[in-house]
Amino acid sequence: MRTEQSITLNFVRMDGKREETKLYQHTLAQTRLAAESTLRKGNGRYTEVDIRTGDGHVETLHHHRM
């Protein structure tokens, strides 16, 4: 089990199910870029992603269709 600080990504799929990923040794800025890239490259699979830091901060990014 890891004890270092992590940032959790909760991707929300089109069917409403969630997929959780934990990132270690990433800054919030790096995590935002990774989440935005996944939303963009996911071809509409995900509607949004919640980014949750260890201190309780939650930020939601939404998929924007073009």
C-alpha positions in Angstrom: 0.0 0.0 0.0 1.3 3.4 -0.9 1.6 6.1 1.8 2.5 9.1 -0.4 0.0 11.7 -1.4 -2.1 10.8 -4.4 -4.7 12.6 -6.7 -7.8 10.6 -7.5 -9.5 10.8 -10.9 -13.1 9.7 -11.1 -14.2 9.4 -14.7 -18.0 9.3 -15.3 -18.9 7.2 -18.3 -21.8 7.8 -20.6 -23.8 5.0 -18.8 -23.2 6.7 -15.5 -20.7 4.2 -14.1 -17.5 5.6 -12.6 -13.9 4.5 -13.2 -11.4 5.6 -10.5 -7.7 6.1 -11.1 -5.1 7.2 -8.6 -2.0 9.2 -9.7 1.1 9.4 -7.6 3.8 12.0 -7.9 1.7 14.2 -10.2 1.1 17.9 -9.7 -2.5 19.2 -10.0 -1.5 20.9 -13.3 -0.2 17.6 -14.7 -3.3 15.8 -13.5 -5.6 18.3 -15.2 -3.7 17.8 -18.5 -4.0 14.0 -18.2 -7.7 14.3 -17.5 -8.4 16.7 -20.3 -6.5 14.4 -22.7 -8.4 11.4 -21.6 -11.7 13.2 -22.1 -10.7 14.4 -25.5 -9.3 11.1 -26.7 -12.1 9.0 -25.2 -14.4 9.7 -28.2 -17.3 10.6 -26.0 -16.9 7.6 -23.6 -16.7 9.9 -20.6 -18.9 12.8 -19.8 -16.8 14.3 -17.0 -14.0 13.7 -14.5 -13.7 14.7 -10.9 -10.2 15.4 -9.7 -9.9 15.0 -6.0 -6.7 15.9 -4.0 -5.6 14.6 -0.7 -6.6 17.8 1.1 -10.3 17.5 -0.1 -10.2 19.8 -3.1 -12.5 18.6 -5.8 -12.6 20.0 -9.4 -14.8 18.7 -12.2 -13.9 18.8 -15.8 -16.6 18.3 -18.5 -16.3 16.7 -21.9 -17.1 19.3 -24.6 -18.3 17.9 -27.8 -17.2 19.6 -31.0 
